[in-house]
Amino acid sequence: MFTGLVEELGKIISIDKTSAGTNLTVACDKVLVGAALGDSIATNGVCLTVVKINSNSFTANVMNESLRVSGLKELKVGSIVNLEKSLTLQSYLGGHLVTGDVDCTGKIVDIKDDGFAKKYTIEIPKEFMKYVVYKGRVTLDGASLTVASLTDTTFTVSLIPHTQKSITLGFKSTGEIINVETDLIGKHLEKLLLSREQSSEKTKSNISKNFLAENGFF
């Protein structure tokens, strides 16, 4: 579990592609403090397990499923990525609860200046928009951001100058792809409500006035 508060920007220094998946090596600093083999580090919002570590980088396996649903497949040597270590019970929860399981990728369709801030409009598949709420939170490349506006297929977030320099979105251009994780609580609520509706349908009685009449009750 993560908070969506990016700790640092790392740089991809090696990409080893195989038929079984891809091994990414990331140069970094802060997230290595106290890190060990087997730890989880969110890389552009994707929860990856550390399989190799040294003083200035870590290597993680990226399985084919993660490559399929995320923008990690677009990375090149030299690409900059958002990094965050997983939560502990002593961590400061300044963002929101983030799993590191990317739902889909989005496309940046518009960037506009808004005073000292910049507004980024992201387009995602329509089926995921039901989890995006006005003034709610959404995770972009692992960064927890507030939804400023939305339509049927797009939503907008605003970045102050400090954030523009601290996360990958601030360096991206129109047309580029970004990883999107929608609200965890919304997905759980949907599942519970659907299960409740299905249970209600199964327990509905087939006994009706016509049924009683046909079977001689009156």
C-alpha positions as CSV (number, residue, x, y, z in Angstrom):
1,M,0.0,0.0,0.0
2,F,1.2,3.5,-0.8
3,T,0.1,7.1,-0.3
4,G,0.6,8.6,-3.7
5,L,3.2,11.1,-2.3
6,V,6.2,10.7,-4.7
7,E,9.4,10.5,-2.7
8,E,11.8,11.1,-5.6
9,L,12.3,10.9,-9.4
10,G,14.4,8.0,-10.5
11,K,16.0,7.3,-13.9
12,I,15.7,4.0,-15.9
13,I,19.3,2.9,-16.5
14,S,18.7,-0.6,-17.8
15,I,15.8,-2.5,-19.5
16,D,16.2,-6.3,-20.0
17,K,13.2,-7.6,-22.0
18,T,12.5,-11.4,-22.1
19,S,9.6,-13.5,-23.2
20,A,8.7,-13.9,-19.5
21,G,8.7,-10.2,-18.7
22,T,11.0,-7.3,-18.3
23,N,13.7,-6.4,-15.7
24,L,13.9,-2.7,-14.9
25,T,16.9,-1.1,-13.2
26,V,16.3,2.3,-11.7
27,A,18.9,4.7,-10.4
28,C,17.7,6.5,-7.3
29,D,18.6,7.6,-3.8
30,K,15.9,8.3,-1.2
31,V,13.8,5.1,-1.7
32,L,16.8,3.0,-1.1
33,V,17.2,4.1,2.5
34,G,16.2,1.1,4.6
35,A,15.1,-0.8,1.5
36,A,15.8,-4.6,1.2
37,L,15.2,-7.4,-1.2
38,G,11.5,-8.2,-1.5
39,D,10.4,-4.7,-0.6
40,S,7.8,-3.0,-2.8
41,I,8.5,0.3,-4.6
42,A,5.9,2.0,-6.6
43,T,7.4,2.9,-10.0
44,N,5.2,5.3,-12.0
45,G,2.4,4.0,-9.8
46,V,3.0,0.3,-10.4
47,C,3.9,-1.8,-7.3
48,L,7.1,-3.6,-8.1
49,T,9.2,-6.0,-6.0
50,V,12.9,-5.3,-5.5
51,V,14.9,-8.3,-6.7
52,K,18.3,-6.7,-6.7
53,I,19.6,-3.7,-4.8
54,N,22.8,-1.7,-4.4
55,S,23.9,1.7,-3.1
56,N,22.4,3.7,-6.0
57,S,19.9,1.6,-7.8
58,F,17.4,-1.3,-7.6
59,T,16.2,-3.9,-10.1
60,A,12.6,-5.1,-10.3
61,N,10.8,-7.8,-12.3
62,V,7.8,-6.5,-14.4
63,M,5.4,-9.3,-15.3
64,N,3.6,-9.3,-18.6
65,E,0.2,-8.4,-17.0
66,S,1.7,-5.2,-15.6
67,L,3.2,-4.4,-19.0
68,R,-0.2,-5.0,-20.6
69,V,-2.2,-2.6,-18.4
70,S,0.4,0.1,-17.7
71,G,2.7,2.5,-19.5
72,L,5.8,0.8,-18.2
73,K,6.2,-0.8,-21.6
74,E,6.8,2.7,-23.1
75,L,9.8,3.3,-20.8
76,K,13.3,3.7,-22.4
77,V,16.7,4.0,-20.9
78,G,16.9,7.5,-19.5
79,S,13.2,7.8,-18.8
80,I,12.2,9.5,-15.5
81,V,9.9,7.7,-13.2
82,N,8.0,8.5,-9.9
83,L,9.2,6.4,-7.0
84,E,7.6,5.7,-3.6
85,K,8.3,3.1,-1.0
86,S,5.4,1.1,0.5
87,L,3.7,2.4,3.7
88,T,4.5,1.4,7.2
89,L,2.2,1.9,10.2
90,Q,4.4,4.9,11.2
91,S,4.1,6.6,7.8
92,Y,2.5,10.0,7.3
93,L,-0.6,9.5,5.2
94,G,-0.7,12.8,3.3
95,G,-2.2,11.5,0.0
96,H,-4.7,8.7,-0.1
97,L,-4.7,4.9,-0.1
98,V,-3.0,3.7,-3.2
99,T,-2.5,0.0,-4.1
100,G,0.0,0.3,-6.9
101,D,-2.4,-1.8,-9.2
102,V,-2.9,0.4,-12.3
103,D,-6.4,0.3,-13.8
104,C,-5.6,1.6,-17.2
105,T,-3.5,4.2,-19.0
106,G,-4.7,7.7,-19.9
107,K,-3.8,10.1,-22.6
108,I,-2.9,13.8,-21.9
109,V,-5.2,15.7,-24.2
110,D,-4.8,19.2,-23.0
111,I,-2.4,21.3,-20.9
112,K,-3.3,24.9,-20.0
113,D,-1.7,27.6,-17.8
114,D,-3.9,28.7,-14.9
115,G,-2.1,31.4,-13.0
116,F,1.0,29.9,-11.5
117,A,-0.6,26.4,-11.8
118,K,-1.0,24.2,-14.9
119,K,-4.2,22.2,-15.7
120,Y,-3.8,18.8,-17.3
121,T,-6.7,17.1,-18.9
122,I,-6.5,13.3,-19.0
123,E,-8.7,11.0,-21.2
124,I,-9.3,7.5,-20.0
125,P,-11.6,4.6,-21.1
126,K,-15.2,5.5,-20.3
127,E,-15.7,2.4,-18.1
128,F,-13.2,3.8,-15.6
129,M,-14.8,7.2,-15.3
130,K,-17.4,6.0,-12.8
131,Y,-14.6,5.7,-10.3
132,V,-13.4,9.3,-10.8
133,V,-15.2,11.8,-8.6
134,Y,-15.2,15.6,-8.6
135,K,-12.8,16.8,-5.8
136,G,-11.9,13.2,-5.2
137,R,-8.5,11.7,-5.6
138,V,-6.9,9.9,-8.6
139,T,-3.4,8.5,-9.0
140,L,-1.4,9.5,-12.0
141,D,2.0,7.7,-12.5
142,G,1.7,7.0,-8.7
143,A,1.1,10.6,-7.7
144,S,-2.1,11.4,-5.7
145,L,-3.9,14.3,-7.2
146,T,-7.3,16.0,-6.8
147,V,-9.8,16.0,-9.6
148,A,-10.6,19.6,-10.5
149,S,-13.3,18.9,-13.2
150,L,-14.6,16.0,-15.3
151,T,-16.6,15.0,-18.3
152,D,-17.8,11.6,-19.5
153,T,-14.4,10.6,-20.7
154,T,-11.9,13.1,-19.2
155,F,-10.9,14.7,-16.0
156,T,-8.6,17.6,-15.1
157,V,-6.0,18.0,-12.4
158,S,-4.0,21.1,-11.4
159,L,-0.3,21.2,-10.5
160,I,1.4,24.0,-8.6
161,P,5.0,24.8,-9.6
162,H,6.6,22.7,-6.9
163,T,4.5,19.6,-8.0
164,Q,5.3,20.3,-11.6
165,K,9.0,19.8,-10.8
166,S,8.5,16.8,-8.4
167,I,6.4,14.3,-10.5
168,T,6.6,13.0,-14.0
169,L,3.3,14.7,-15.1
170,G,5.0,18.0,-14.9
171,F,7.4,17.0,-17.6
172,K,4.9,15.4,-20.0
173,S,3.4,16.8,-23.1
174,T,0.0,16.6,-24.9
175,G,-0.5,13.1,-26.4
176,E,1.7,11.3,-23.9
177,I,0.5,8.3,-21.9
178,I,0.2,8.1,-18.1
179,N,-0.7,5.3,-15.6
180,V,-4.0,5.7,-13.9
181,E,-5.2,4.1,-10.7
182,T,-8.8,5.1,-9.7
183,D,-10.3,5.2,-6.2
184,L,-9.9,2.0,-4.2
185,I,-13.0,2.7,-2.0
186,G,-15.2,3.4,-5.0
187,K,-14.3,0.0,-6.5
188,H,-15.0,-1.8,-3.2
189,L,-18.4,0.0,-2.8
190,E,-19.4,-1.0,-6.4
191,K,-18.5,-4.6,-5.7
192,L,-20.5,-4.7,-2.5
193,L,-23.5,-3.1,-4.1
194,L,-23.5,-5.5,-7.1
195,S,-23.2,-8.5,-4.7
196,R,-26.1,-7.2,-2.7
197,E,-28.2,-6.7,-5.8
198,Q,-27.4,-10.2,-7.1
199,S,-28.2,-11.7,-3.7
200,S,-31.5,-10.0,-3.7
201,E,-32.3,-11.3,-7.1
202,K,-31.6,-14.9,-6.1
203,T,-33.7,-14.7,-2.9
204,K,-36.8,-13.1,-4.6
205,S,-39.8,-15.4,-4.2
206,N,-41.5,-16.9,-7.2
207,I,-44.8,-17.1,-5.3
208,S,-47.4,-14.9,-6.9
209,K,-51.2,-14.6,-6.8
210,N,-51.5,-16.5,-10.0
211,F,-49.2,-19.3,-8.7
212,L,-51.4,-19.7,-5.6
213,A,-54.6,-19.7,-7.7
214,E,-53.2,-22.3,-10.1
215,N,-52.2,-24.6,-7.2
216,G,-55.6,-24.4,-5.5
217,F,-54.9,-22.1,-2.6
218,F,-57.9,-19.9,-3.5
